[in-house]
Amino acid sequence: MKATTNMPRFAADRVPEYVLLNAAPFFTCRECGKVYWYGSHIKSIDAQLKIILGEIAAHWKTSEKD
C-alpha cells in the first residue's frame, strides 16, 4: 500500500470525531483513498510481538547452553 501522511483536516470527513481529536498522524492510501491511523490495535500487536520475540530470545539463550 502506498500511503501519504496527511494533516487531520484531510481526514476530518472520513474518521470518527474522537479519532480525529486523539490520533495523529493520519495516512491515506493513494490507491483506495482509505484513511488509516495508529490506534489500540497497533498497541495490541506491539504487545503480542514483544511477548513472542521475548519467548524466541529466551528459547535461543536456552538452546545455546545445550
C-alpha positions in Angstrom: 0.0 0.0 0.0 1.4 3.4 -0.9 0.4 5.9 1.7 0.9 9.6 2.3 0.8 11.3 5.7 -2.0 13.9 6.0 -3.0 16.5 8.4 -6.2 15.9 10.3 -8.1 18.4 8.1 -7.8 16.0 5.2 -9.3 13.1 7.3 -12.0 15.2 9.0 -14.8 13.9 6.9 -13.6 10.2 6.9 -12.9 9.3 10.5 -14.9 9.4 13.8 -14.6 12.7 15.7 -12.9 11.1 18.7 -10.2 9.6 16.4 -9.7 13.0 14.8 -9.2 14.6 18.2 -7.0 11.9 19.7 -5.0 10.3 16.9 -2.2 11.5 14.7 -0.7 11.1 12.2 -3.2 10.0 9.6 -2.3 8.1 6.4 -4.3 8.0 3.2 -3.8 5.1 0.8 -3.1 6.6 -2.6 -4.8 3.7 -4.4 -8.1 3.4 -2.5 -8.3 6.6 -0.5 -8.9 4.9 2.8 -7.6 6.8 5.9 -5.5 4.9 8.5 -4.1 5.9 11.9 -2.3 4.3 14.8 -4.8 3.0 17.3 -5.3 0.5 20.0 -4.8 -2.3 17.5 -1.2 -1.3 17.0 -0.6 -1.2 20.7 -2.1 -4.7 21.0 0.0 -6.0 18.1 3.2 -4.5 19.6 2.5 -6.1 23.0 1.9 -9.5 21.3 5.1 -9.1 19.2 7.2 -8.3 22.3 5.9 -11.4 24.0 6.7 -13.6 21.0 10.1 -12.1 20.5 10.9 -12.5 24.2 9.9 -16.2 24.0 12.1 -16.7 20.9 15.1 -14.9 22.6 14.6 -17.0 25.7 14.5 -20.2 23.6 17.7 -19.3 21.8 19.5 -18.5 25.1 18.4 -21.9 26.5 19.4 -23.6 23.3 22.9 -22.1 23.3 23.6 -23.7 26.7 22.9 -27.2 25.4 
